[in-house]
Structures are given as structure tokens and as C-alpha cells.
Amino acid sequence: MDTTRDRRPHLAIGLTASLDAYLDAAAECGGAVAPVLAVLRSTPPAGLLPLPGSGRTAERFRGLARIAAVDLTAARVIEPHVDAVTILAEADAPEPEQGTTWGVFAAEAPDTVLLAHRERDRWVLSGRKPWCSLAGRLTSALVTATTPEGARRMFAVSMGAPGVTVEPAHWVARGLADVVSGPVAFDSSPARPVGGDGWYLDRPGFRWGAIGVAACWWGGCLPVLDALIACTVKRPDDAILAARTGELYRRLEAGRLALEDAADRIDDDRVADAAVLAHAVRGTVADALVATLDAARDVLGPTALAFDEGLARRCADLELYVSQYHRGRDDASLAARLAGGELQW
């Protein structure tokens, strides 16, 4: 059962050959980040995927899904890189130079604080930032920090700048095992502001980036559906298998439709509340991902999960990747927004 094969023929509509190098790197990486970082360094940062709202948002989401369908580690490396390119473009900041690799470090934790302040004629960062994925292997990052006024603001930093220290991560994850996330310490490290106070979180593009992550989740599920379909061909009389396969297809099709509808709304500027749209799409895709993992466990069973390296790694990757979706909190936030306005139907 080959669950890691190249899915390019399945999702080829609307995409250009410019993505081929990334798909090739994904197919060859086997869960390792080095081949993916190498191809990011060798190509122009702005040439990978269209920007959200450019009239080609569906192409962007399909590109992310295609990469994830080949390898989720590759998607987990490429998605924040292209998100950083988008953020810089939206801020009218200088385009990243070729040869650089980017992350976006915006997570917060109660026991870590990163402060930004002006020191003579420049901004500097001091403190610690949690959950900095691949910090020790990237050249650059966009980092959120708290200004003296108490606002969150985004800054561009070089990971090799003075005072930047990548701390040990003690990463023990079985999924996305090579995408190490850990804290980074800053000690009066020089930084360049990107946007004003609160801009990063307030802009609609923050939500479009979140939907892009959901596109990666969705694409990552497709090889599992392939495996179920292959089983139904071999066991045509297994009604339970057929039912679970049909159910999973329905759930993934709902996710696909949600992603395509979101892309159309974004491009047509038909979004009354960006957060409502993002919460709805991410929740729909996350539900499909949970159903995918359930089907892998219940239908494909321990034989596949124990002896099919590609499938076992994919399921572990999916489980960790979707854990960044906080179902209860996000649904509560969605309900609060619905209570304050009209439904977008």
C-alpha cells in the first residue's frame, strides 16, 4: 500500500510548473527538512505561490494542499515561509532576498515575554519567544513582540543577529519529528518593524494565513483516503469498509468546498468578518482530519500503522499538525462573533 506517492495528477488544475521543484523536494525529503530548505534557498521567495486576494487565492490553497499531500514535513516548512513573504508584501516591506529562509514566530506563552523598544535609532528585542519552529535552521524570521505601549507588533529579525540564541528544544514529537520547535532568546537584538502596533493580528491576511494552514491539513489527508479506496477495490464485499470510505470522502469534499468558497470570497472581497470565515473553514477541515485519523486506525488498522512507514508517519504528522487548532476556544470565539453581527449566508 503506497500512501506517499506523488499526487500531482489529482490536484493539477489551476497550478503552474513553478511548483514542481517544491513537489520534487517534498517527494524526496522523507520527513527531513534539509531538502526542503535547500529548494527554498535556491528559488526566488516571491515566485512560489500567489498572494491571497490576488485573484488566485484558490491556486495558493491548492498549491499548499498538493505539497502536503506529498509530504507534511515539506508543507510545515514551506507554509510559514510563504506566509512570511505574504506578510512582508502586505506591509510594503522589502521583498526577502533569494537564499533566505523564513519562519513566523507569533505564539505566546504565560512564562515567556518578548519586549521591543527603541534604542537610539533602532528597534531591539529582549526576552524569550516560545514555539519557534526550525529556529536553528532558518536565516530569518518574523517575530511578534510587545512594545512599550503594551501593543503587539511584528518585527523582522536575522537569526544570526547579535544576541539571538536558539535554546535547546527537547523535542520528542513522533509527528513532524524534524520540524523542531523551541524557545529563542533575544538580548538587545536588532529588529526591523513590519507594520504598526497591532497590524499583524488586525489585518485580514492574518486569517487568510490560518486558512492556508487548513489547506495543508486537507491535502495531508488525501493519501489516507487513497489507501481506503484501494482497500475497497480489494474487498468489494466489505460493506463497513465501503461505508467508512464514503463517509471520509464526504467529509474531505466538504473541506475542499469550504476552501474553494473561502478563496472565491477572499478574491471577490465578499468577506464580512474574516475571523468568522477562517474559524468556519478551519473547523470544517479539522473535523475531516479527525475523521481521517479515525478511519486510518479503525479501518486500515495496526497492520498499516505498524508496517507502512509512509502511512504511519503521515498519521503522526497529521495528529501533531492539527493540534494547533484549539477546537473549544476557536468555536467559542466564532460564537461570540456570530452574536455580534449578521450571519454570512
BATORFI-261614 format. One line per 4 residues: number of its first residue (from 1); their letters; for each residue y, x, z of N, C-alpha, C, CB. Coordinates in steps of 0.1 Angstrom, whole numbers. Each point is the difference from the previous one (the first is absolute). Last residue first. Glycine has a CB too. Example, Ala and Ser with C-alpha at 12.3 -4.5 7.8 and 13.67 -1.06 7.14 Angstrom:
// residues 2
2 = sa = -22,128,71,11,9,0,11,-8,8,-6,12,-22; -51,-9,21,12,-9,0,12,9,0,-12,-19,12
//
This chain:
// residues 345
345 = wqle = 342,-247,53,-9,-6,-9,7,-8,-10,-17,-1,19; 29,29,24,2,5,-14,-10,-5,-9,10,21,9; 13,-42,38,-12,6,-6,3,4,-14,-15,-14,15; 56,12,20,-9,-8,-8,-12,7,-5,20,-13,-6
341 = ggal = 3,28,53,4,-3,-13,-9,-9,-8,11,22,0; -17,-3,46,15,1,-2,5,-3,-14,-1,16,17; -46,-16,-1,8,-10,8,15,1,-2,-18,2,17; -11,29,-38,-2,-13,-6,8,-11,8,-23,7,-9
337 = raal = 21,37,25,9,-1,-11,-2,-13,-7,-2,24,-3; -26,-15,39,14,0,5,10,-2,-12,-6,14,20; -40,-8,-29,3,-13,6,14,-2,4,-23,-2,7; 8,45,-21,0,-9,-11,4,-14,5,-17,13,-13
333 = sadd = 8,19,45,13,3,-6,2,-10,-12,-1,24,7; -40,-26,14,10,-5,9,14,2,-6,-15,4,20; -21,15,-43,0,-14,-1,10,-7,9,-24,1,-7; 18,45,11,6,-3,-13,0,-15,-2,-8,22,-9
329 = rgrh = -12,-5,48,14,2,0,7,-4,-13,-4,18,16; -44,-21,-13,7,-9,9,15,1,0,-20,1,14; -6,29,-42,-1,-14,-3,7,-9,9,-22,5,-9; 29,45,-7,-2,-6,13,1,-15,-1,11,20,10
325 = yqsv = -23,26,-42,4,-14,0,-2,-6,13,-5,-2,-25; -10,46,17,15,0,1,6,-14,-1,0,23,-9; -47,-14,2,4,-1,14,15,1,3,-22,10,5; -2,-5,-48,5,-13,3,4,-2,15,-14,-9,-19
321 = ylel = -5,51,4,12,-3,-8,6,-14,4,-8,14,-19; -34,0,37,11,7,6,13,-4,-7,-15,19,6; -24,-37,-24,2,-5,14,12,7,7,-25,-4,1; 11,17,-45,7,-13,0,3,-5,14,-12,-5,-21
317 = dacr = -13,46,15,14,1,-4,8,-13,1,-7,19,-15; -40,-19,23,7,6,11,15,2,-3,-21,12,6; -6,-29,-40,1,-10,11,7,6,12,-21,-11,-8; 12,40,-28,10,-10,-4,2,-10,11,-6,3,-24
313 = ralg = -28,30,29,14,5,1,10,-10,-3,-9,23,-5; -35,-36,-2,2,2,14,14,6,3,-25,4,3; 11,-9,-48,2,-13,6,3,2,15,-15,-11,-17; 3,50,-8,13,-6,-4,4,-13,6,-5,11,-21
309 = edfa = -37,10,31,11,8,6,13,-6,-5,-13,20,0; -35,-41,8,9,0,-11,13,6,5,-10,-20,-11; -25,12,41,-5,9,-10,8,1,-12,-22,-5,8; 30,-22,32,-5,12,6,-4,10,-11,-9,-13,18
305 = latp = 27,-31,-27,10,7,9,-5,13,5,8,-22,6; -37,-6,-34,12,5,-7,9,8,9,-1,-20,-15; -36,1,36,-4,9,-11,11,6,-8,-21,-13,-1; 28,-21,35,0,14,5,-6,10,-11,-3,-9,23
301 = glvd = 26,-37,-41,-8,4,11,-1,14,3,-13,-19,-4; 31,-17,-29,-6,13,-4,-8,6,11,20,3,-16; -1,-44,28,-8,-2,-12,-6,13,-5,15,-19,-6; 13,16,46,-10,-10,1,-9,-1,-12,16,-13,13
297 = raad = 20,46,-10,-9,1,11,-12,-10,0,19,8,13; 15,-9,-46,-7,12,-1,-10,2,11,20,10,-11; 8,-48,12,-10,-1,-11,-8,13,-1,14,-17,-12; 23,17,42,-11,-9,5,-11,-1,-10,17,-13,13
293 = ltav = 22,36,-27,-8,8,10,-12,-8,6,21,13,5; 9,-36,-34,-7,10,-7,-9,9,9,19,0,-17; 10,-33,35,-12,-6,-6,-8,10,-8,13,-21,-1; 27,36,19,-9,-3,11,-13,-6,-5,19,-3,16
289 = lada = 16,9,-47,-6,13,4,-10,-2,11,21,12,-7; 5,-49,-6,-10,4,-11,-7,13,4,13,-12,-17; 22,-1,44,-11,-9,2,-11,3,-10,16,-18,9; 24,41,-14,-7,5,12,-12,-9,3,21,10,9
285 = vtgr = 9,-23,-43,-9,11,-5,-8,6,12,17,5,-18; 13,-40,27,-10,-5,-9,-9,11,-4,16,-17,-8; 21,28,35,-10,-7,7,-11,-5,-9,17,-7,16; 20,28,-36,-8,10,8,-11,-7,8,20,15,1
281 = vaha = 11,-42,-25,-9,7,-9,-9,10,8,18,-2,-18; 14,-23,42,-10,-9,-6,-10,8,-9,17,-19,1; 20,42,19,-10,-4,11,-11,-9,-7,18,1,18; 18,11,-45,-8,12,3,-11,-4,10,19,15,-5
277 = lvaa = 14,-48,-7,-9,3,-11,-10,12,4,18,-8,-16; 15,-3,47,-9,-11,-1,-10,3,-11,17,-16,8; 19,46,-3,-10,1,11,-11,-11,-1,17,11,15; 21,-12,-44,-10,11,-4,-11,1,11,19,12,-13
273 = davr = 10,-55,-2,-1,8,12,-11,11,-3,7,-19,16; 8,-8,-51,10,-5,10,-1,9,12,-2,-23,-9; -10,33,-44,-5,1,14,10,-4,10,-15,19,-8; 14,-12,-43,-3,-14,5,-6,1,14,-3,-8,-23
269 = dddi = 16,42,-15,9,-3,11,-1,-14,6,16,17,-10; -44,6,-24,9,-11,-4,11,-3,10,-19,-10,-13; -15,44,20,7,3,-12,10,-11,-4,-20,13,-7; -7,-20,45,9,11,2,8,3,-12,-16,10,16
265 = rdaa = -17,-43,-19,12,-5,8,10,12,2,-15,-17,11; -26,27,-33,8,-9,-8,13,-4,7,-20,-8,-12; -13,32,36,7,8,-9,9,-8,-9,-20,15,0; -7,-39,30,11,8,7,7,9,-10,-13,-1,22
261 = dela = -24,-22,-38,11,-9,3,12,7,7,-16,-19,1; -24,43,-8,7,-2,-12,12,-10,1,-22,4,-12; -5,5,50,7,12,-4,7,-2,-13,-17,13,11; -10,-48,5,11,1,9,9,13,-4,-13,-11,18
257 = lrga = -27,2,-41,10,-10,-4,12,2,9,-17,-16,-8; -20,42,18,5,4,-12,12,-9,-4,-22,10,-7; -3,-22,45,8,12,2,7,5,-13,-15,6,19; -16,-41,-22,12,-5,7,10,12,3,-14,-19,10
253 = elrr = -28,30,-28,8,-6,-10,13,-6,6,-20,-5,-13; -12,22,42,7,11,-7,8,-5,-11,-18,15,6; -8,-46,17,10,6,9,8,11,-6,-15,-6,19; -21,-14,-43,11,-10,2,11,6,9,-16,-19,-3
249 = yleg = -24,44,-4,8,0,-12,12,-10,2,-20,5,-14; -11,-4,48,8,12,0,9,1,-12,-18,12,13; -13,-48,-10,10,-1,10,10,12,0,-16,-14,14; -23,15,-42,10,-10,-5,12,-1,10,-18,-12,-12
245 = traa = -18,38,26,6,6,-11,11,-8,-6,-20,12,-5; -8,-30,38,9,10,6,8,7,-11,-15,3,20; -18,-33,-33,11,-7,6,10,9,6,-16,-18,5; -24,35,-25,9,-5,-10,12,-7,7,-19,-3,-16
241 = liad = -15,19,44,8,11,-6,10,-5,-11,-20,15,4; -9,-46,15,10,4,10,8,12,-5,-16,-7,18; -20,-11,-45,12,-9,1,10,5,10,-15,-19,-7; -23,43,-23,5,1,14,13,-9,1,-10,24,3
237 = dprk = -16,-14,-44,-5,-12,8,5,0,14,-20,0,-14; 28,36,-19,7,-12,-4,-5,-13,8,1,10,-23; 1,44,27,-7,-10,8,6,-14,-4,-4,16,19; 19,23,-41,-14,5,3,-8,-11,8,9,23,0
233 = vtca = 37,-30,-12,-8,1,-12,-14,4,3,21,7,-12; 9,-10,47,-4,-13,-4,-7,1,-14,20,-10,12; -3,50,7,-12,-6,8,-4,-13,-5,7,13,20; 32,6,-38,-12,8,-5,-13,-5,8,14,20,-5
229 = ilad = 28,-37,19,-4,-5,-13,-12,6,-5,24,-5,-5; -6,23,44,-6,-13,2,-5,-7,-13,14,-2,21; 9,43,-23,-13,2,6,-7,-13,2,8,21,10; 37,-22,-25,-9,5,-10,-14,1,5,19,12,-11
225 = lvpl = 14,-21,42,-3,-12,-7,-10,4,-12,22,-11,6; -5,46,18,-9,-7,8,-5,-13,-7,11,10,21; 23,17,-41,-14,5,-1,-10,-6,8,10,21,-6; 36,-35,10,-6,-4,-12,-14,6,-2,22,-2,-10
221 = cggw = 13,8,47,-11,-9,2,-9,-2,-13,14,-12,17; 27,39,-15,-11,6,7,-12,-9,2,17,14,11; 24,-30,-30,-8,8,-9,-12,7,6,21,3,-12; 8,-28,40,-7,-9,-9,-8,9,-10,18,-17,2
217 = wcaa = 10,39,29,-11,-6,7,-9,-8,-10,14,-2,21; 26,20,-38,-10,10,2,-13,-6,8,18,18,1; 20,-45,-7,-7,2,-13,-11,11,1,22,-7,-12; 5,-1,49,-10,-11,-1,-7,2,-14,14,-15,15
213 = vgia = 22,43,-6,-11,4,8,-11,-10,-1,15,12,16; 25,-22,-37,-7,10,-7,-12,5,8,21,7,-11; 8,-37,31,-9,-7,-9,-7,10,-9,15,-20,-1; 17,37,30,-11,-6,8,-10,-7,-9,15,-2,20
209 = gwrf = 25,18,-39,-9,11,3,-12,-5,8,19,16,0; 15,-46,-8,-7,2,-13,-10,12,2,19,-9,-13; 11,-2,48,-11,-10,-1,-8,3,-13,13,-17,13; 24,43,-5,-9,3,11,-12,-9,-1,19,7,14
205 = gprd = 18,-13,-44,-10,9,-4,-10,4,11,16,9,-16; 23,-37,22,-12,-7,-4,-11,10,-4,14,-19,-8; 22,33,46,-1,-2,-15,-12,-7,-4,13,21,-3; -3,-6,49,6,-13,-4,-1,-3,-15,16,4,18
201 = lywg = -33,37,5,-7,-12,4,6,-13,-6,-7,12,21; 28,30,-30,-14,1,-4,-8,-13,3,2,25,4; 45,-20,10,-2,-3,-15,-15,0,-3,22,11,-5; 1,-1,49,-7,-12,-3,-4,-3,-14,12,-8,19
197 = dggv = 26,43,-14,-7,-6,12,-7,-13,-3,17,12,15; -8,15,-59,7,-1,13,-8,-5,11,20,-4,-13; -37,34,-31,5,-13,3,7,0,14,-19,-10,-13; -4,51,9,-3,-8,-12,3,-15,4,-18,17,-8
193 = prap = 30,38,28,-1,-15,1,-3,-7,-13,16,1,19; -31,49,-3,10,-6,-9,-1,-15,1,-1,20,-16; -11,26,50,-5,-12,-7,12,-6,-9,-17,-5,19; -2,50,16,10,-6,-9,-6,-11,-8,11,22,-2
189 = ssdf = -25,-8,53,-4,3,-14,10,-7,-10,-24,2,8; 18,4,44,12,2,-8,-3,4,-14,11,7,21; -52,-15,-1,9,7,9,13,4,-7,-20,8,14; -29,-41,-18,12,5,-6,10,6,11,-2,-18,-19
185 = avpg = -55,3,10,12,2,9,11,6,-8,-15,4,19; -30,-37,-29,8,11,-5,12,1,10,-7,-3,-25; -47,-22,25,15,1,3,6,13,-6,-4,-12,21; -39,-13,-45,3,5,13,15,1,3,-22,12,0
181 = svvd = -22,-23,-38,13,-5,5,2,5,14,-1,-21,-15; -31,32,-33,2,1,15,14,-4,3,-16,19,0; -20,-25,-38,14,-4,1,4,1,14,-2,-15,-21; -43,23,7,8,11,-4,15,-3,0,-18,8,-13
177 = algr = -16,-41,23,-2,11,9,9,12,-3,-23,-7,3; 15,-43,-14,12,8,-3,0,13,8,13,-21,-6; -46,-7,29,6,-4,-12,13,8,-3,-9,-23,4; -14,33,35,-11,1,-10,5,-5,-14,-17,-4,18
173 = avwh = 46,27,25,-3,-12,-8,-11,3,-10,23,-8,3; 1,35,32,-14,-1,0,-5,-12,-9,0,10,23; 44,27,-9,-4,-12,-9,-15,0,0,21,2,-14; 16,25,38,-12,-4,6,-6,-12,-8,8,8,23
169 = apev = 34,19,-30,-1,-14,-1,-13,-5,7,12,0,-21; 27,43,26,-14,-4,-3,-2,-15,1,-7,23,9; 55,-7,-24,-8,1,12,-15,-3,-3,20,-5,15; 25,24,-43,-11,-10,-1,-10,2,11,3,-1,-25
165 = tvgp = 51,14,19,-13,4,5,-10,-11,-1,11,16,15; 43,2,-28,-10,-11,-3,-14,6,3,15,-10,-18; 27,36,21,-2,-10,11,-10,-11,-2,23,5,5; -1,19,-48,0,5,14,-2,-11,10,15,19,-7
161 = agms = -35,-29,-41,13,3,6,-1,5,14,10,-18,-14; -45,1,-19,1,15,4,13,4,6,-15,4,-19; 5,-48,3,-10,2,11,0,15,3,-14,-19,-8; 57,-10,-9,-10,9,-5,-10,4,11,16,10,-17
157 = vafm = 14,-57,12,-2,13,6,-10,8,-8,5,-10,23; 29,-38,-22,-9,8,-8,-1,14,7,6,-13,-22; 5,-38,44,5,14,-3,-11,7,-9,14,1,21; 4,-54,1,-10,8,-6,7,14,-4,-12,-21,-9
153 = rrag = 21,-15,52,5,4,-13,-10,10,-6,24,-2,7; -13,-36,36,-10,8,-7,5,3,-14,-19,-11,13; 50,2,33,-6,-5,-12,-11,9,-6,22,-12,-5; 9,19,44,-12,-8,3,-7,-6,-12,10,-4,22
149 = eptt = 29,35,-18,4,-14,2,-12,-9,3,19,4,-16; -24,43,6,7,-1,13,4,-15,3,8,24,-3; -50,-19,-29,13,6,0,7,-2,13,2,-4,-24; -56,7,8,10,-8,7,13,7,0,-18,-12,14
145 = atvl = -23,16,-53,4,5,14,11,-9,5,-6,24,-6; -34,-18,-37,10,-8,7,2,6,14,-7,-21,-13; -9,45,-36,-3,-3,14,11,-9,6,-11,23,2; -13,0,-50,11,-8,5,-4,-5,14,6,-8,-24
141 = astl = -22,55,-2,-3,-13,5,13,-7,2,-20,8,11; -8,40,-34,12,-8,3,-4,-13,6,13,11,-18; -45,22,3,12,8,0,12,-7,6,-8,11,-20; -46,-17,33,11,-4,-8,11,9,0,-7,-23,4
137 = rgal = -32,26,24,-4,3,-14,10,-4,-10,-24,-2,7; 24,-6,42,-2,15,-2,-3,4,-14,-8,0,23; 13,-46,-10,13,7,2,-2,15,-2,6,-17,16; -35,-25,-22,0,11,-8,12,9,2,-12,-13,-17
133 = scwp = 19,-32,40,-12,3,-8,3,12,-9,-7,-24,1; 27,7,46,5,6,-12,-12,5,-9,22,7,13; -15,-31,34,-7,-6,-12,6,5,-13,-5,-20,13; 38,26,28,-14,-2,0,-5,-4,-14,1,-7,24
129 = krgs = 42,38,-4,-3,-11,-9,-16,-2,0,22,3,-14; 19,23,47,-13,-1,-6,-1,-13,-8,-10,14,19; 55,19,-5,-10,-9,6,-13,1,-7,19,-15,8; 31,23,-29,-6,6,11,-9,-10,7,20,16,4
125 = lvwr = 13,-4,-52,-10,-8,7,-6,7,11,-5,-12,-21; 54,14,-10,-12,7,5,-8,-10,8,12,22,1; 33,-18,-39,-8,-7,9,-12,8,4,7,-22,-11; 43,42,-3,-13,-4,-5,-7,-9,10,-2,21,-13
121 = drer = 44,5,17,2,-7,-12,-14,-5,-6,20,14,-5; -14,-5,57,10,6,-9,0,-9,-13,-3,24,9; -31,-42,13,2,13,6,9,8,-10,-22,0,13; 3,-54,-2,7,9,-9,3,13,8,11,-19,-13
117 = hall = -55,-14,20,14,1,3,7,10,-9,-5,-7,24; -45,-23,-10,8,6,-10,15,1,4,-15,-8,-18; -39,2,41,14,-3,0,7,8,-11,0,-4,24; -51,-16,-6,6,10,-9,15,-4,-2,-22,4,-12
113 = vtdp = -23,-13,47,13,-4,-4,5,11,-9,5,-14,21; -53,-7,6,6,10,-9,14,-5,-5,-23,9,-7; -9,-34,34,1,13,7,6,11,-8,-19,-7,13; 11,-40,-28,8,0,12,2,14,7,-9,-23,3
109 = aeaa = 4,16,-57,-9,-1,11,8,1,13,-18,11,-13; 23,-19,-46,5,3,13,-11,-1,11,23,-10,-8; -17,20,-50,-6,-6,11,7,3,13,-22,1,-12; 30,15,-34,9,-10,6,-6,-7,12,10,-3,-23
105 = fvgw = -14,43,-18,-4,-1,15,10,-9,7,-9,23,-1; -10,-8,-51,9,-9,7,-4,-2,14,6,-12,-22; -14,53,-19,-5,-11,8,11,-8,6,-20,14,6; 10,23,-51,8,-7,10,-8,-10,8,19,2,-15
101 = ttgq = -16,46,-19,-9,-11,4,6,-6,12,-21,11,-9; 38,24,-35,0,-5,14,-9,-11,2,24,7,1; -17,14,-43,-7,10,8,1,-4,15,6,17,-17; 32,-35,-16,-14,2,-3,-6,11,8,4,-8,-23
97 = epep = 37,-19,43,-3,10,-10,-15,1,-3,20,13,8; 9,-58,8,-8,11,4,-3,10,-11,-10,-15,17; 55,-14,-18,-14,-2,-3,-8,12,5,6,-13,-20; 42,-3,42,-6,8,-10,-15,-2,-2,17,17,5
93 = adae = 9,-59,13,-1,14,4,-6,8,-11,-3,-7,24; 13,-42,-19,8,8,-9,0,15,5,14,-20,-6; -40,-17,25,11,5,7,10,8,-9,-15,1,21; -25,-19,-38,7,-11,5,13,4,7,-21,-13,1
89 = alit = -10,46,-15,7,-6,-12,9,-12,5,-20,7,-15; -7,14,47,10,9,-4,8,-6,-12,-13,20,8; -25,-43,6,10,0,11,12,8,-4,-17,-4,17; -21,6,-45,7,-13,-1,11,-1,10,-21,-11,-8
85 = vadv = -8,48,10,8,1,-12,8,-13,-2,-17,15,-10; -13,-14,46,12,9,3,8,1,-13,-13,12,17; -26,-36,-22,9,-7,8,12,8,4,-19,-13,9; -16,33,-31,7,-8,-10,10,-9,8,-19,1,-17
81 = hpei = -9,26,43,8,9,-8,9,-9,-10,-18,18,2; -14,-39,26,12,4,7,9,9,-8,-12,-3,22; -29,-11,-42,8,-11,3,13,4,8,-20,-15,0; -16,46,-12,9,-2,-10,10,-11,4,-17,7,-17
77 = vraa = -19,6,46,9,11,-2,11,-4,-10,-18,16,5; -16,-47,4,7,2,13,10,12,-1,-20,-9,12; -9,-1,-48,10,-10,1,9,2,13,-15,-16,-12; -22,44,5,10,3,-10,11,-10,1,-17,9,-15
73 = tldv = -20,-16,42,8,11,4,11,3,-9,-20,9,11; -11,-42,-23,10,-5,9,8,12,6,-14,-20,5; -10,14,-54,-2,7,12,11,-4,10,-12,20,-12; 2,-45,-29,-7,13,-3,-3,7,13,11,2,-23
69 = aair = 14,-41,25,-13,-4,-5,-8,13,-3,9,-21,-9; 36,26,20,-8,-3,12,-14,-4,-4,21,-7,12; 10,14,-47,-2,13,8,-10,-3,11,23,9,-7; -8,-46,-16,-9,8,-8,-4,13,7,9,-11,-21
65 = algr = 25,-17,40,-14,-6,1,-10,8,-7,10,-22,3; 35,34,-8,-5,4,13,-14,-6,3,24,0,8; -3,-12,-49,-3,15,1,-5,4,13,18,3,-17; -4,-47,12,-13,2,-7,-3,15,0,4,-20,-14
61 = frea = 38,7,31,-11,-4,9,-13,2,-6,15,-17,9; 22,27,-36,0,9,12,-12,-4,9,25,3,-2; -16,-31,-35,-6,13,-4,-1,10,11,9,-4,-23; 14,-36,31,-15,-3,-1,-7,13,-5,5,-24,-5
57 = trgs = 42,24,6,-6,1,13,-15,-2,0,22,-7,10; 16,11,-44,-13,5,-2,-7,1,14,6,12,-21; 40,-24,15,-6,-8,-11,-15,4,-2,23,-2,-10; 4,20,45,4,6,-13,-4,-9,-12,-1,23,11
53 = gplp = -8,-27,38,12,-7,-4,5,5,-14,5,-3,24; -34,38,2,0,-14,3,13,-7,-5,-16,4,20; 0,41,-45,6,-4,13,-2,-15,2,16,19,-2; -52,10,-27,13,-6,-1,5,-4,14,-5,-9,-23
49 = llga = -28,51,17,-1,-14,0,14,-6,-1,-21,0,14; 14,48,-21,-14,-5,3,0,-15,-2,-4,19,16; 41,15,-21,-7,-4,-11,-13,-8,2,10,19,-11; 24,5,41,4,-14,-4,-8,-5,-12,23,6,8
45 = ppts = -32,38,12,-1,-11,10,3,-14,-5,5,17,17; -24,24,-48,13,-5,5,-2,-11,9,10,7,-21; -50,28,19,6,-10,-9,14,-4,6,-23,-8,-7; -8,39,28,0,5,-14,7,-10,-9,-20,13,4
41 = rlva = 11,-19,44,9,11,-2,2,4,-14,-8,9,21; -23,-43,-10,14,-4,3,10,11,-2,-10,-16,17; -36,25,-22,5,-7,-11,14,-6,2,-23,-5,-6; 1,28,42,3,9,-12,5,-7,-12,-18,14,9
37 = lvpa = 5,-38,29,13,6,3,3,10,-12,-4,-2,25; -38,-19,-26,11,-10,-2,13,7,2,-15,-19,8; -24,44,1,2,-2,-15,11,-10,-3,-24,5,-3; 15,4,50,5,12,-7,1,-3,-15,-10,15,17
33 = vagg = -9,-45,18,14,-2,-4,5,11,-9,4,-12,21; -55,-11,-14,8,12,4,14,-2,-5,-21,15,0; -17,-45,-9,5,-2,14,9,12,5,-20,-14,4; 0,13,-49,-10,-2,10,4,-1,14,-14,12,-15
29 = ceaa = 36,-2,-31,3,6,13,-11,-2,10,24,-5,-5; -21,-8,-44,-6,13,4,2,3,14,5,7,-23; 13,-47,3,-14,0,-2,-7,13,4,4,-15,-19; 43,10,23,-7,-9,9,-15,1,-2,21,-15,1
25 = adly = 6,38,-31,0,7,13,-7,-8,10,21,11,-5; -15,-31,-37,-9,11,-1,-2,8,14,6,2,-25; 27,-35,21,-13,-6,0,-11,10,-1,9,-21,-10; 35,35,5,-2,-4,14,-14,-6,2,25,-3,3
21 = adls = -10,15,-46,-3,12,8,-2,-3,15,15,13,-16; -4,-48,-16,-14,6,-1,-2,12,8,0,-9,-23; 40,-20,16,-7,-1,13,-13,8,-1,10,-22,4; 20,15,-41,6,10,9,-8,0,14,22,-4,-11
17 = atlg = -30,-25,-29,-8,12,2,5,9,10,-7,-2,-23; 19,-50,28,1,10,-11,-9,12,4,24,-7,-5; -25,-50,15,2,13,5,0,11,-11,-10,-8,22; 0,-42,-25,14,3,4,3,13,6,1,-23,4
13 = ialh = -51,7,-5,10,-7,-6,14,4,6,-15,-19,-5; -31,34,18,8,8,-9,12,-7,-5,-20,12,-6; -20,-17,38,14,-3,4,9,7,-9,-7,-2,24; -41,5,-29,1,-13,6,15,-4,3,-22,4,10
9 = prrd = 7,39,-29,-1,-11,-9,2,-13,6,-16,14,-13; 17,25,42,12,-1,-9,-2,-12,-11,4,25,3; -31,-6,37,2,-14,-3,11,-2,-10,-8,-6,22; -30,46,-5,14,-2,-5,1,-15,-5,2,24,-7
5 = rttd = -38,-12,46,2,2,-14,15,-3,-4,-24,-5,-5; -3,3,48,12,8,-2,4,2,-14,-6,11,22; -34,-34,-3,11,-7,4,13,8,-1,-14,-13,15; -40,9,-32,11,9,-1,13,-8,3,-12,14,-17
1 = m = -44,-15,26,12,-9,0,12,9,0,-12,-19,12
//
